[in-house]
């Protein structure tokens, strides 16, 4: 048996001589199937290399050395890819965006839900809607003044070619919009979609974006995208 202090030395030597970890691999405790976690640095983030829009920082609660922090954007788009062969074969997987919101700094995530999808690039996939803000009310009764103000705001948006506030959009139903769940590790997660690993050569694209409302957004902290087997 190798002494503990030598194992520790080898571990640190290996860590220091490899690039910063951007992915995490594990086995699901219930199914024994492979799980992957793509860190924020391993994702594609629109304007992610522009400090006025996104900055990179470290958080003690994150499993990765860096997370992405949204400073200000109108166009929010995040996506990543994974090869099906990297996961367990013939398995249903679900992808989740794992994130946090700065308590008082976060802004702009209640006007319009984000669009989320999972699929093979260039092949049509199902698009669903999800709120990043956990505090969006399930029921909201407006008074006459609030309704008037909102109608005026919607008209201004329509004149600019933008979509209206989600409650006034006939194509959106609250019950069809998913809401974030708080994880045991303190982060939030929303489900991006599900896929099946039948062909190991398939490149699976995992996407979240909100590019239609045209409103400013800030205070989103992205840890990454977690991919784990669907538990029936």
N, C-alpha and C positions, 0 to 999 in steps of 0.2 A: 504493500500500500504506500502511495506517495504521501509524505508528510504534508500536513495542512499548510505550513508556511511556504513550502515549495509550490503547492497549488496556487496559493495567493500570488506568489511572485510570477508564475507563468501567466496567470490571468491578467495581471497588470501589464506585463510585457506585451501580451497579445493586444490588449486594449490600446496601448500607447502607439502601436505600430500599424493600426488600421484606421481608415477614415472614420469620421464621426458617424455614429449609428443613426440611420434614417428610417430603418424598418425594425419591426419587432415580430418575432415568430414564437408561436406556442402551440400546444395541443389542447383542444377542448376537453374539459374534464368529464363531460357527459358522454361524448361520442368518440373521443380519441382522434377526431379529425383535425387537420391543420387549420390554424388561425393566423392571419397576417394583420399587422397594423402598419400602415404607411404613414410615416411622420410628415409634418407639414413641409419639410424641406424636400420631400420626395413627391410633392404634389405640384401641379401647375396652378398658379394663382395670378389672375389678371392684375397687372401693375405690381406684382409681388416684389420686384426688384427696384421699386421706386419709393424711397424713404418717406416722401410726402403722403403716400397712400398706405404703405405697409412697412412695419418695422419688425425686426427679429429680436426676440428676447428669451430669457430662460425663466422658467417657473419651477419652484421646488416640487410642486405636485405633479409635474409632467414626467413621463417616462423617457422623453427625448431631451437632448441638450438645448434645443431651440423650439420655440413655437412662434407662429405668425400672429401679429397684432395689427388689426385694421385701424388706421388713423383716419382716413376719409376717402370714400369712393362713391360714385353714383352707379358704377357698373361693377356688380359683385359676381365673380365667376371663379369657381374652384373645381378642379377635376384631377383625377389620377387614373392610372391604368395598372392592371396586373394580368399576367399571363395565367390562363386557367391551369396550366401544367404545374404552377407553383403551389397549387392547392390540392386537396385530396380529390381523386377522380370520382365521377358519378355522384356528386354531392350537391345539394341545394345550399347556396350561401346567401347571406344577407350582408350588405355593406352599410356602414353607419358613419356619418360625419360626427366626429367628437370635438367639442368646442366648449368655450365658456363666454360669458358676456361680462364686461366690466360693469360693476354695480350701478354707478351713477353716470358713467361716461358713455355707455352703449346708447345708440340712437338709430332710429330709422328702420327697425325690423318689424314694426307692427302695421305699417301702411299696406304692405303687399307680401303674401307668402312667397317663398323661394320655390323654384321649380327643381325637382330632383329626378334623377333617372340613372339606370344601370343598363348597359347593353354593349353590343359590339359596334365599334365605329362604322359609319356608313350604312348601318342596318337600323331601321326604324325601331325605337323602343318606347315603352310606356313612360309618359311623363306624369308625375304626381306633384302635389303641392305640400309644402311644410312651412310652418312658422318656426323661426329661430328663437323668437321672444317667448319665453314660457308664461308671460303675464298677459297675453292677449285674452280678453274676456270671452267667455263662451256665449254670453248673452249681453246685449247692450241696447237699452232703450234710449233713443235720443229725444230730446225736447224739440220744439219747433225751431228754436234759435240754432241749436246744434246742427239740425238737419239743413237749415238754410246755409250755414257756413260751409258745411261739407259739400253741398250741391255747387256752391260757387267755386270751391276748390277743385271739384271734379271737372267743371267746365274749363277752368284754366289749364288743367292737365290735358284735357281733350284737345284744346286749341294748340297745344304744343305737340300733339300726336302721341301723348302718353296715356297709359291706362289709368282708370279711376281707382279710388280707394276700394279695397277688396269687398267691403260690405255692399257696395253699389254695383258690383260686377255680376251680371246674371250668370256668368259662366263659372262662378265660384260659389260653392256651398260649404258652410262651416264644417259640417259633419264629414266632408270629404278631404278636409285639410288636416294633416297629422300635426301633432304637437310634440315638443321635445320631452324626453324622459331624463330624470336625474339618475346618474350612474352611482354605483357604490364608491367609486374613486373621486366623486365630487364634480366631475364634468357632466355636461349635457350631451345627449346624442339624438340624432334624427335618422330615420331609416331612409337610405337613398334608393334602395330597390333590391331585387333578388335575382340570382342567376344560377345556372346549373353547369357544372364542370364536365361536360360530355366530350368536348374536343380539347385536348391539352394545348393545341396551338392557338386557340382563341385568345384574343387580346380584349379584356373586359374593361370598359370605360365607366368610371364612377363619377357622377357629375352633380353639382349644385350651383344654381345661379339665380340671380334676380337682376334683370337688365331692362325691364319694361317700365317700372314706375318712375324712374328718373329722379328719385329722392336721394339725398345724401345719407350715408350710413357710416357708423364708426363704432369702435368698442368691441368688435368681435375678436376672439382669441381662438385660433385654430390649432388643435393638437395634431389632428390627422384624420385618416379614414381607417376604421377597423372593419375587417372582413372575417366573419365567423359563421359556422354552420347553422342552418335553420333548425331550431328545436321545435318539433311538431308537438 
